[in-house]
Amino acid sequence: MPLTRRDFAKGSASTGAGVALLGSAGVLASAAPSLAAAEDTGSAAADGGHGDRFGYGPLRPDPDGILALPAGFSYRILTRAGVTKLESGEFTPSEHDGTAAFPGPRGTTLLVTNHEMDGPRSEAAHPVPLSDGLVYDPAAPGGCTVVELRPGGEVAEWVGISGTANNCAGGTTPWGTWLTCEENSDRAGENGMTKDHGYVFEVDPADRRANRDPRPVKALGRYDHEAVVIDPRRGHMYLTEDADEPNGLFYRWVPPRGFRHGRGQLRTLADDAGVLQAPQCYDSGGRFVDDLSRATKTGTVYGVDWIDVPDRDARTVPVRQQFADGEVTRGRKLEGMWWADGGAYIVSSYARDESPGAPHDGQVWFYSPGRRTLTLKVLLRVNASPGEDGAFDGPDNITVSPYGGLVIAEDGEGVQHLFGATDEGRTYPIARNELNIGTAEEPEYSEFTGVVFSPDGRTLYANIQEPGLMLAITGPWRRHR
């Protein structure tokens, strides 16, 4: 039954000011009042800055010029594009992106990593190898690899899927597999592709045989996919789209009656199975909200209804363009997602002139399926000096920390960080990319991607997308409440 605008308005009126606290009772539940107070006082927390009162302290320069970390922390390079090698002898592919960590057999840890490459395969310096039986489209350079970390410190790597394009954030499943998402909707014949792209594929890190003969899950739609999470209770899947002109959408897929999730089950779905839907948001007064950039304060809560997508495979019109003005709620650069606290954390990286609301340098929202509400948890103001080490901007990949709060990978302008956000919404630095891929006169630093903790919570894994490094960070982690 849809949540009507009138129902939501009545609920908001009855709760009064308390409506700003709806949503998750766990991570960042108190972000709204603390950040609202910070905005009033002009503190560093409000504009994404950081101080020394919380977090792990200042970042110390790395003599090797790769990763600045707080005192007591260290890192190890696990894979490096064009340097380390796969079991088959080819080099590790480049453009590391979304990553997940799974407990493996005999004390191992399995890391599945996307490699975000597009365009003709011939133009990629280190494409994902076309391993026998694991290829979707031999013309595409992307895919993902599986990295096995053994108790003795040894590292092995092999192909999980190849022949896909722009494999971006992706997401895990409750049954222990990886969903790799193509942020690319090229049709066969475009950019040298031989098959249609813009799909989600399932990769099993523990069973190589299950990955043979890759098949897209077309029921989830064809568009510029970014990330995906699964509601383990209801079986719904939520997906983000990183696109503009017009801005992208986040989606809900409702499985068909009787469908049971599990290993390999997504491959059995018909192309039109279930229902793919886009959100229609409205505020506490029952007014339609056209874009997430309209929210200017943390604690903002929108009611959410869901509108069916007319043509999920976008045979003639891209999915996001199939809706008229006033039908759906959009957002600029909808990026990483993470399922925790009974709902989905969703990132919008920034908003500028292309968005109808207020400019910002990052939002983190929480969607509660039980309440059918979307709550703004973190808001980063526009970073006026991105080339200076200070404020954060451009959140992208995201994970919920076992030590409380969020850990976010920065894909902004200038300096790039991994940073945390506490339950009170304060931000603090964890790492800074010092690997200059530009020049001394015009330095350039690539984005962080694939942030995720190990199954035991002792190690934080993250990637530097260019030139393509996977890092393992260890140190004196502690609770941040």
N, C-alpha and C positions, 0 to 999 in steps of 0.2 A: 504494500500500500504506500503510495507516495506521501512524503512529508510536505503538506501544502504550505504555502507562504503564510496563510492565516494561522495554521497550527503553530508554526515556528514563532510568529509574532506574539501569539498568546503566551507561549512558553517563555519567551524573552521578557515579556511584560511582567509575568508573575514572579520571575526571579530577580528582576531589577538589575542592579549593578553586578550581581553575582554571575550574570551571563558570561562575563569576561573570563570566568574561571572554568567554564565547561570544557570537556575534553579529557585528556589523559590525567590520571591521578598519579602517574609515576614521573618519568623523566620530564623535566622542564615544567612541571605543574605550576610552579610558583613564578614562572618567567614573566607572566603578565604584570603583576604588581611591582616586581622589582625593576623591570625595565621601564615601566611607566614612571616610577619614581626617578629612575636614572635620567629619563628625558627631561624631567622637571629640573633636576639639579645640574644637568649638563655634564655628567660624569663620563668617564671613558667607556663604561659598559654600554652606554646608549649609542655611541657612534662606532662601535666595533673595535675600539681601542683596547689596550691591555695594560695592566699595571703589575706591581709586585706583591699585592696583598693576597693573591690566590694563584692557582696554577702551580707550575714547577720552577718558576724563576726565569731569569733572562736566558736567552739562547746564546750559546758560545760558538764562535766561528770554528769551522772545520778546517784544519790544516790541509786536508785533502781536497777541499773545495767542492764537497758534495752535499753534506747535510749538517746544518747547525742544530744542536740539541741542548737541552738544559744540562746542568752539572749532574753527573751520575748516570746519564743515559749514553747508550752506544748503538751503533747500527752495523748491519752486515749486508753486503750486496749478495742477493741470491741468484739473480739472473741479470744479464746485460745484453741488449740487442747487438748482434754482430760480434759478440765476444764469447759468451757461454754457448754451449751446444746442446741440442736435443739428443735423446738416445739414438736417433737415426743418423746423427752426424751433421745435420744442418744447424745453422746458427739460430739462436733465440730470435724470434720475430720482434719487430719494433712496435712503438706506439702502444705501450701497456695502458690498459684502462681498468674497467670494473673487475673486482677480484672477490672471491669468497674462500673461506677456510673451512675444511671438513676434517674430522678425525678419520685417519686411515688405519689400515691393518698394521699390527705389530708395532704400535707406538709411533706411526708416521703421521704427518699432517699433509693433507692434499690441498693445494691452492689452485683454483681455476682462474685463469686470467684472460680477459678479452684483449684483443689487439685491434685498435681502431684505425683501420686503413681503408681508403676508398680509391676510386678511379681505376684505371687499367692496371692489372697486375704487373705489367712490365715496368711501371714507374715506381714500384715499391722496392726500396733497397733490401729490406729483409721481410718479405711476406711470410705468412704462415704456410709452411710446406704443404703441398698437395699429397697428403698421405693416403695410401690406397684404402678405399672404402669410406673415407671420412670427408669427401669433397661434395659440396653442394653445387657450386658454380666455379669451374676451373678458371674463369676469367677474373674472379674477385680475389683480392690480396689478404683479406682479413680472416678472422676466426678466433679460436682461443686455444691455449695450451694448459696442460695440467702439470704442476710442479709438485714433486714429492720430496718432502723433507724427512730424512731418516734420523733415528735417535743419535747416531754417531756424527751427525752434521753433514752427511753427504746429501747432495741435491741431484735429482733426476728430473727430466722434463720431456714431455711428449705431446703430440697434437691431440686435442679433443674434438675439434671440428675445423675445417678449412673451406675456402671458397665462399666466404660470406663477406659483408661489407660494413665498415664503420661499426664494429662491435663495441658498444659503449658501456653503460653502467651495468645493465643486467640485474639479476637477483637470484636468491636462493629459494629452494622449495622446502616445505616441512619434511619431505621424505629424503632429503640429502642429495639433491641434484642441483644443477646450475641452469638458469635460463639466460641465454646470451641473446642480446637484442641488437638488431641492425638499425642504426640511426642513418638510414639511407633508403630511399624509396625508388631507386632507379628501376626502370622497366628493362626487360630483355631488349638489347639493341642500343641502350643508352650507356655511354662511357665504356663501351666494349663488353658489357655484361651479356651473358647468354641465357640468364634466367631472371625472373622478377625478384626484386629485393624489397626489404621493409618488413621483415618478419622476425619472429621469436623462434629459437631452436632450443631444445633441451639437451644438455650434456651431462653424462653421468661420470663423475670423477673416479668412481670405484669400479666401474665395469666398462672396459674398453669396447667389448663386443656390443654393448647397448648403443654405442655411438655410431655404429656403421649405418650407411645409407641415410644421411641426414635428411630429415623431413621438417619443413616449417610448420609451425602451429598456426595455420591460417585463420582459425577461429578467433584469434586475438587481434586480427586486423593487420592491414598493410599501411604503414606510415613510418615516420622517422622515430622509431622507438628509442627510448632512453633507458628506463629502469622498470622493474616489475616486482611486486610483492604479492603474497598470497595470504588471505585470511584463513587460518587453519580451522576455524570453527565453521564458517559458512561456505568455504570453498570458493569465494569470490576472488578474482585477481584484479589488482589495480596497476595501471601502467601510465607512465609519463611520456610525453611527446616533446622533443626539443625542436621547435620550428617557429617560423615567423611568417608574416605576410599571408594570412593573419597569424597572430600568436597561437601557440599550440594549446593542447588540452591534456587533462589527465582523464583516464578512462577506467570504467569498471566492466569486467567481464563476468557475467552470471552463467554458471554452467547449466547444461540441460538437466532436466529432472532425471534422477537416477544415476547420474555420473558420479563416480568415486575417484578422487585423485589418488595418485600413487606412481611408483616408478614405471615409466613407459606408457602411462595412460594418456598423456596429452597427444601422443603420436596417433592414437586411435580415433581422435575426434574428427568428425566431418568438418569441412571447411566453413560451413555455416552453423556449426553447433553453438548452442547457448546464445546469449545476447550481449553485444558490445554496446556500451552506453557512455555518454559524455555528461559532465555535470552542469546543472543549472543552480546557481547559488543566489541567495537572497539574504538581506540583512534583517535585523530584529524588527524593523518596521515593515517587513514584507516587500521591500524594494529589490528589484532584480539587480544583481551585481555582474557587470559585463566582463570585468578583468580583476585578477587578484591584486594588481597594483593599486586598486582603490583603497586597500587597507593601509592605514598610516600609523596604527598603534598596535603594539603587541596586546594580546587578549581579545582582539577582534574575533567575533564568531559569526560564521555564516551557516545558515541551513542549506542542505544540499538535496536536490532532487536529481533524478537521472533520466536522460533523454536517449532513446534508441538511435544508434548510428544507422543511417539508411543503407549505405553500401560499404561494408567494412573492408573489402578488398580494393576499394578506390579504383574501380575499372575505368572511369572517365574523369572523376573529380576527386582530388585529395580529400581524405576524411574530414580534416578540420575545416575545409571550405564547403562542406555539405550542409552547414547550418547557417541560417539567416541571423542578422543582428537581433539580439534580444532572446535568442534561444539557449545559448550555452555560455559558460564562464571560462575565459581564457587566461593564460599566464605566459610571460616571456621566459624562455629557457627553463622549462620544467625539466629538472635533472634527476639527481639521485633520490632514492627512496629506501626506507628501512621499516620493517614491521616490528613493533614492540609496544608494550603497554596496551594491547588490545586494539591497535590501530596502525595507521601508516603515517610515517614522517615523510614529508614531501618538500623538495627544495625548488625554489624559483631563484635563479642566479642573479638576476638584475632586472631593472626596468628603466627605459629611457624614453625618447620621443615616440617610439613605436607603440608604446602602451598608453592607454587613456588616463591612467591614474598618476600617482606621485612617483617620481624617480626614486630608486633605491638601489643598493648594492647587495641585496640578498634577503630572502625570506625563507624561513622554515615553518611549514604548516603541519598540523596534526589532524588527520581525518579519523573521526570516530564512527565506525559503521553502526554501532549500537544506538548512538544519539543522532546519527546522520548530520553531523556538524563538522565544519572545517575551522580550526582555531589557529590563529597566527601566534607562533611561539617565539620566534627570533626574527628581528628586523635589523638589518644593517643599513645605516645611512650611506649616502653617496660618499665614497672615499675621495677626498679632494687631492690627495697626494699619494697615488698608488705606487710611485717609485721609491717612496720612503718606507722604512720598516716601522710600521705602527699599526694603523687600522687594518682591518680585514675587509675583503670584498670578493664577490663572485664565488659563493659556496657551490659545490658540485656534488661529488660523491659524499656519502654520509653513512655513519654507523652509530649505533647506540653503544656506549662504553659500559663494560662490566663494573666500572668504578663510578658510575653515575654520570648523567648528562650525555652529551653528544660529542663525537669527534668528526670534524668536517674537513674535507680536502678543498683547498682554495684553487679556483681557476679564474683569477681576476687579472687586473692589469698590474704590471710591475712585479713587485716582490710577491713570492708565493709561499704559503704556509700550510701546515696542518695545524688546526686550532681546535680547542675544546670550547664547549658551552655548558656551563654548570646548570644545576636545577633552577638557579635564580636567574639564568639567562646571561650571566657574565661570560665574556670570552677571554681566552688566554692562549698563548702560543705553545705549541708542542714541538714543531720543527720548522725550519726554513730551508728552502731549496737554494743552495749556493753554487749549483752547477750552471755556469754561464754558457749558454749556447749562442750568445751574440758576440759582441766585441767589447774590448775594454772601454771604448768611447761610448758605445750604445749596448749596454748589457741587456740580456734577455734571459728570462727564467721560465721554464716550462711549468705547466700545471701539475699538481699532485692528483693522483687517481687511486682507485682501488683500496681505500682505507678500510681495514677490517682487523679485528682481534683474532688471535689464535683460539682454538676451542678451550684451552685452559686459561685464557685471559692474560697470559704472561707476556705475549709478544704482540706488538702492533705492526701489521704489514701495510705497506703503502708503496705506490709506484711514482716515479718521475716519468711522465709520458715521453718526453724527448730528452735524451736520445733513446730512452727505453730501459729503465732500471726497476727491478723489484727489490725492496728493502725490508729488512726485519729489524724493528726497533725494540730494544729492551731497556729496562731501568726501574727505578723505584716508584712504580705506579701506586697511586693511593686514591682513596675516595674523594670525590668532589661533589659536595652537596650544596 
